[in-house]
């Protein structure tokens, strides 16, 4: 064996053989350009199709890239394995006033589950504050997202916690919106609290198919009224869960949200952790067209009005290409953020790697009040989730875009496909989002899909003009 620890004698001077880097050409569906990707580092470049051979055999691309490859590998290593816990999905109650068709929380918990009292919630936030003061740099404000079931059923406790610890955490509330009255909206907006609403369509007859009360009543009218009241508030967003029943209306849905000045939304393909969600799961091949058409519509609306509607989950895929370390959603990375970058606290204080695992006892890592976060992070349940890597999953291990999607979601893969070492539900949709993103980059339109100032504080570490008139390949 060589002294540098590499068994093969190859000096790595050629691409795609020996110890050389892997550079794979990817057809992105663009009339003029093709992408080159290194799957290990998530490096990319765009070259003209007519000049592909030259790009792979000479020129500035390979020379500059070889100089930076080790740094890119280190960056991916830090992103994938070096991030500290800094966000909590806090479920103050197991109960919900809705009975949505696809909910991942088991029905008995949503009907009769546990509530957290104001005193208990404040105690929990105090424990979290102590942990973060010990483990994060001074001045860091970790994020607490009050999550569902429906956190506004514990409104007094949630508001008491925000009042007491408003200087210590960045708070958000993810709610179905049906319990947000004027007083609640005033409390949250006056403190700059993030408000996430749920709405699955632009019309009641679409949105109310899946989002309804236990009595079968829809929620569209109520949530639409809340959106009107939040117009002009910069810190709110909408989650649209995409099913077979509403996927074809996605372009109209983003138009509806844009008209109401929603700053950002998520078009989330339904998570198939529980069997009910799988009954309304769209097929990838059917979903891709409407999904990309919705992204096209956001661009058209931006061109027309100058106002963006950020589709946050697509924007995260896009930013994972142009600046991997700048991504803000940690579901689309391998290992995912569950049990390392974020975790979930249940109403009883039980700790899970992610809210998707709540109700799955095998993935409970401990309890906030009995042993705390340190024990949970080192528990077998958390280690199992953190140990799920794309390199161990087929076909992900040989997929060129594996570090742009991360093969989500471990809970979904485990429950739907029988093993955490299998993909989740929407592989082809991610493939096509990556190709769409690269087409947008080729046409110089990527900024229209990203938040203003998304690259603040970053610098370009490599910029390559591969051929005359070709777009750059870069990495921020």
N, C-alpha and C positions, 0 to 999 in steps of 0.2 A: 504493500500500500504506500502511496506517496505521502510525504510528510505533511502535506496540507489536508490530509484526511479524505481526499477524493480518490476512489479506487481506480477509476478509468484514467488512462494516460492522455486522453484527449485534452488539448489546450483550450477548447471551446472557441475556436476561431471561425467556425462555420455555424450558421443557423440551422436548427432542426436536426442536427446530428451531434453525437458525442455529448460533450459538456457545453455545447453552444446553446444560446437562448432559443426558445421556441417562438417563432413568429408565424402566425397563421393568417392567410388571407380569408376574409369574410365578405360574402356578397351581402350588401346592405339594401339592395333594391334601388340604388341610385343610378341614373342614366350615365353618369360620368365617373363616379368615384367608387373605389373599393376600400375596405378597411383592412389594416394589418393590426393584429392583436398578439400580445404576449399574455397567455392566460395566467401565468404565475404572478406577474407584476401588475396586471390590468393596464399596461401601457397600450396605447393605440396610436395609429396614424392613418391618415386618409391620403391615398394617392390616386392619380388618374389610372383608369383601367388599362390604358394603352402603355403605361409606363411602369406596370407592376414588376416586370422582370428586372428592370434597372434598379428599382427600389430594393429588391431582395438580393441583389448581387453587388451593389456598390453605392456610391453617393454618400451624402452626409448622414442619412438616417441611421444606418447601422453603426457607423463610427461613433456618433454622439450617444446613441442609445447604450452601447456597451459601457461607456464611461459612467452612465447613470444607473445601470441596472441594479447594482448592489444597493444603492440608496433606495430605489423603488421597492426592492424586496424587503428591506428593513422597514419602510413605511407601511407596507401591507402587513408585516408581522406585528407591528405596534398596533395597527388598527384592529387586527383580528384577535390579538391575544393580550394586548397591554393596557386596555382601557379600564378605568376604575368605575365602580358603581357610583352613579350620580343622578339617578332618576328612580322614582317609586310610583307604581300604579297602586293607588290606595283605594281599596273597596270598603267604604264605611258601613255598607249593608249588603247582605246577600239578596235582599228582596228587590222586586221591580213591580211597578204598576202597569207594565206592558207584558205581552206574551208574544214577542216577535218570533217568526217562524224559524229563524236561523240561529237563535241565541246559543252561545257556547256554555252558558251557566245552566246546570241541570234544573229542570222545572221545580222539583221539591224545594230547592234552595230559594228560588225566586218567589215562590208562594209563601213560604213559612220560615224563611231563614233568619239569621241573627242580625240585629242592629247593633251598632257601636254607640255607646252613650257619649255625650260631650266630654265628660271627664276622662273616659277611656281613650277617646280620640286624641285629646290633648296630651295624655300620657304617652301615647304612641308617637306623636310628633316630637315630644321631648326626647324619647329614645333615639329616634332617627337623627335629630339635631346633634345629639352627643356622638353618634357614630360618624356623621359626616365631618364634624369638627376635628375628629381624630384622624380621619383618613383623606380628607381633601385639603388643598391649599387654603390658607386663610383668605377670606373674602369671597370664596366660591359660594354661590347660592344654588344648591341642588334643586331639582324639579320634583314637585309633588303633584300628581294628577289624580284628582278624585274621580274615580272610575266606577263602572257598573258591574253588576246590575244598575240601579238608579240611585246615584249619590244624593240627589235632592230629596229623597225620602228621609235622609238624615241631615236636613238643611241646618238645623240649629247647631248640630255638632260640627258640621263642615264650616259654617260661618264662624263659630267660636275658634276653631283651629286657625283659620285664615287671619282672624283678628289678632290672635296671640303671637303667631309666628310669621307674620307678613314680611318681616325684615330678614328672616332667616332662609326662606324658601321662595322659589318661583312657583306660584300655584296655578293650576289649571283645573277646570271642571269639565268632564265629558258627560253630557246629559242628553236624555231623549227630548228635553225641552218642554215637556207637557206641564211641568211644575214650576216653570220660571214665570213668576208674576212680576209686576213693575218693581216691587220692593226688592226682590232677589236680583233682578237685572241691575237696579241702581247700586246695590251693594257690590256686585261683582265688577261692574264697569268703573265705578269710582275708585277701585283699587287696582285696576289694570289686570284683572285676573283673566287668563285665557278661558274662552268659552267654546267648547266643541258641541255642536248639535248633530242630530242624526235625522236624515231625510232621504228617502229612497226614490225620489222622482219629482217631476215638475207638475204633476197632477195628482189629485187625491185618488183617482181610480188606479193609478200606478203605485204610488207610495204606500197606500193603505193595504195593499195585498199582503205585505209581510210585516208591517209595523202597525200593531193594533193592541188595544187593551185586552184584558182577560174576558171582557164582554163582547169582544169583536169589533169595537169601535175604532175607526182610524184616527191618526194623529196629524195628518197633513195640515189641516186648517189651523190647529193650534201652533204648530212649529213654524208655519209660514208667517203667522202673526208675530212670533218672536223674532224672526229674521227681519221683519220690517222695523221692529223696535231697535235692532242692533245696527241698522244702517249707519255707516260712518264710524263705527267702533272698530279700530284696526286689529283687535286681538281676538277675533272669532273665526271659526271655520265650520265646515259641514262635512260629515262623513256620509257618503252614499254607499251602502252595501249593494254590490252588483250581483244580481241573480238572473236566472233564465227569464224571469218575469219582467224585469225592467231594463235589461241590457240594451235593447234596441232604442230606448229613449234617452240614452246617455248624452247625445248632442243637445237635445232639448233641455235636459237637466242642467248641463253646465250653462246654457243660455239663461235659464231661470235663475240660477245662483249669481251669475254675472250681473243680471238686471237688478238684483237686490244688493249689489256691491259687497258680496262676500269676498274677502281677501284670498281665501284658500279653501280648497276642498280635498277630500280623498275619495277616489273611486276604488273602493276596496272590493275585489272579488271575494265572495262569501267564503269565510273560513269554514272548513268542513270537519271540524273537530267532533261534532255530534251528528248523529244520523239524520236529524231533521234538516240540517243545512244541505246535506248531500242530495236530498230530493229536489232542491231548487238550484243546484249547481249548474251554471252554463258550461257548455263544452268550449274548450279553448278556441277551436276553429270557428265557432259561431260568435264568440265574444270579441275576437281580435278586431274585426271590421268596425263595429260600433265604438269600441274603446278608442281606437286610433282616430276615428271620425270625431269623437268628443275632444281629443287633443287638438285636432285641426280647428275645431270650432273655437277653442279658447284663443288660438292664434288669430283667427279672423276677427274675433271680438276685440282683441288687443290692438290690432291694426286699425280698426274702425274707431275705437274710443280712447286709446292710449292707456287703458286701465287693464291690469292683469287679473286673471283668476288663476292662481297657481294650483295645479293638480299635484299635491304634495308627494304622493307615492311615485308618480312618474318623474317629478322633479328630482326625487332622490336617486332614481336610476340614472337620470341624465348627469347629475352632479357626481355620481360615482365614477363616471367616465372622465369628465373634465377635471375633477379634483377629488380623488377618492377619500381623502381625509376630511373633506368638508361635508360629507353626508350627515344628516341629522336624524334620520330614521334608522334604527339599528336592527330592523327585521331582515333587511336585504344585504346581509353580510354573513359570512361563515367563519366561526360560529356566530349565531345571531346574538343580539344583545341580552337575551334572557339569561338571568343568573349571573351576569357579569356587569353589564352597563346599566341594566335596570332589573327590578324584581317587583313582585306583586305582594301586597299585604291584604289578607282577607279580613272580614268583619270580626273574626275571632282572634286576629293577630297571626294566623298561620301564614307562612312565607312560601311562595311559589316562584319559580323562575320567571313566569309571565302570567298575565291574567288568563290566557288561553288554557292554562293548566289547573285553574281553580275548579275544584270538584273532582280532580283526578288525584286520589290520595297517594298514589305511588310517587307523585312528584312534589309532595309536601316536604320542604327541607328543614322545617323547624317552626318555631313560634317567636314572634317579636318580643313577647313578654317572658319567655322561658328559654333562655340560651342566646337569643338575639341573632343579629345579622351574621356575625362572624361564623357561628356554628352552621347557619343555613348555607352560606357560600361554600363551605367545605363538605356539605352533605353529599351522599351518593346521588340524590335526585338532581341537585344543581350541577354536580360534576358531569353527569350523564348528558345534560343539555349543552353544557359548555364544550363537551368533547365531540359534539356532532360536527363533522367537517366535510366539506364538499369532496375532498380527496377520497373519502371512504364511501361515496354514494355514486351509483350508476344511474344515468349516464353522466352525472355532474362531473365526475373525476376527469373526463375527457372533453368537457365542454369549454369552448373558448371564452364564453361570457360568464363563467361560473362566479367570478368575483363581482359581477354587476347585479346578481340576484341572490346569491347565497343559498339557493335551494330552500326557500322557506316552505312551510313553517314546521318546526319539530313536533309541536303538539298535533298539528294536522296530519303530518306524515305518520306519527305513531298511532293515532286513533283511526285514521282513514285507510292507511296502507300497511298497517301491521308492524312497522318498524321505524325507528328514528333514522335508520341508515337507508331510507328510501326518500325519494322526492315528495314534495307536497302536491298540490292540486293543479297549479297553473303554469307549468313549464313553458309551454308554447307561447303563452301571453308574454312572459318575460323575454323570451327570445325576440319576439316582434317589437317589444318596447325598446330593446337595445338597438335593433336595426333602425327603428324610427328615430331614436335619439341621434344616432350617427348620421342619418340623412339630414336632420335639422342642423347639426353641426356643419355638415358639408355645405349647406346653403346659408350658413352664417346667421341662423335664426334661434340659436339656443338660449340667448338671454331672455327671450319672450316667455320662456317657460320657467324661469328661475326668479326667486325673490330679488328685488333690488338690493344691491350690496352683498350678494351671496359670496363674493370672493374677497370681501374686505379682510385685510390682514394676511392675505396669501400672496405668494410671489410665484412666477413661472420658473420652474426648475429645469425645464427643457423645452425648447422651441425649435422646430425643424421645418424649414421650407424644403420639402423633398424634391420638388421639381418646379419649374417656372409655372406660375399661375395655379399651383396646387394649394389647397388649404394647409394650414400648419398641423403638425402633430405636436401636442403639448401636454404638459402635466403640471398642474398647480399644486 
